[in-house]
Structures are given as C-alpha cells and as structure tokens.
Amino acid sequence: MTLGREIRRVATAAVIAGVVAIAGCHRHRASAEDCRAVLDRLVDLELKESGYRDPALAPRWQRELAGRFEADLRRCQTLRVYDGLSRCLRAAENPEEIAHRCLK
C-alpha cells in the first residue's frame, strides 16, 4: 500500500471518530487532548501496520494531519466519550478497534 492510501485510511478513521456521539453513563465531553490522542494513536497504528519504523515519521504525520483535520478535531470536542478513553487507546491494536471499542 502507498503512504497516500494509508493516510486516507487514517482520515477515514478520524472521520468515524468525529461522527460517533452516543450519550451514556461514564462519559464526558471530549477535550482537545482526547481528540488529539485519538488522531495520534490512529497515525501510530497506521504507520506500524504499513511497516514504517522511523521514530521521526509519526510526529511529522501527526502534526500534518492535525493541521489538515483541524475543523474535525474542533467538532470532535462536542462529542461524548468514555471516561476510560486513554486506557482504551493504549490497548487498541488496530484502527478498527478504536472505532468499534473505544469510540462506540
């Protein structure tokens, strides 16, 4: 897969994260840090799945995508997320797990 295709997968996952908004128990309004953590973890997982191991690559893509999806990150702050979001993000092994388990 090309890096462009991987970036599109990250973007798709970020959009999924931006659309998920179900109120419930043990949830709070997503902070800017919560939203950024989701994007950063998605980038990490996508790069890992793509075979990129350069430690300087992840921060570069995180900065670039944060700029590109700035409006989505702001909208993300209106969503309600589980209190254990950061723990779930750390445990997630692929982007689909983030979308289906952490942001459900």
N, C-alpha and C positions, 0 to 999 in steps of 0.2 A: 504494500500500500504506500501511496505517496504521503508526504507530510501534509499536503493540502487536504487530502481525504481525511486524514486523522484530525486535522483542525476542524473540518466540517462535523465530524463525529462529536468533538468537544463542544462545538457550538450547538449542536442538536441537544446534547445532554444539558447544556446550560439553559436552553430554552425550556426543556422539560422541567428543570429546577425552578424556572421562573413562573411556570404555569401552575405548579402544584400549590394548592391553597385550600386545605381542609381544616376547619377549626375542630379542636378536640381537647381532651384532658392533657395535661403536662406539655402544653405548647406555649410558645411565646412568639412575639413579633420578631421576625428575623432582623438581626442587626447587620450593619455594613460588614462587620467581621464575619458573621455567619455566611453571608452571601459570597464574600471573597474566599472563604475557606472551601466552600463547595466548588467554586471555579478552580481554585488552586489544586484541590485534590483530583478533580477531573483531568486537569492538564497532566499532573503527575502520573495518573493511571494510564492515560492515553499514550504518553511518551514511553512508559515502561512496556506497554503492550506492543508498541511499534519497534521496540528494540533499541531506543535511544538511551544511552547510559551517561552521556555527558552531563555532569552536575551543573554546568552553567546554562544548559539549554532550558530546563524547567523554569527558572526565574524569568528568563527572557520571554518565553511564551506566556507566562502568567501575566507579566506586565503588558505585553502586546494585546492579549485577549481581554484583559481588564479594561484597557482603553477602548477596544473595539466594541465591547459589550457593556459600556458604562451605563447606558439607559436601562438595559436589562438588570444590571446589578442594583440600580436605584429602585426599579419596580419590585425586585426581589424582597426589598425591605418592607413591603406591605404584606408579605406572606406570613403565615404562622407555621413554625417549625417545632419539632420535638425538642424538649429540653436536652436530650442526650445526643444532639446532632453531631457535635465534635467527636464524641466517642464512636458513633456510627461511621463517620467519615474515615477515621483512622482504621477501623476494622474492614472497611469496604475493599474488596479485591478487584472490582471492575466497575466501570461507569453505570452499567445496568443495575448493579446492586445499590448504588447511590440513589438512582431514580426510583427503584422499586421498594427499597427498605428504609433508606434514610429520609427520603422526602415524601413518603407515602402519606 
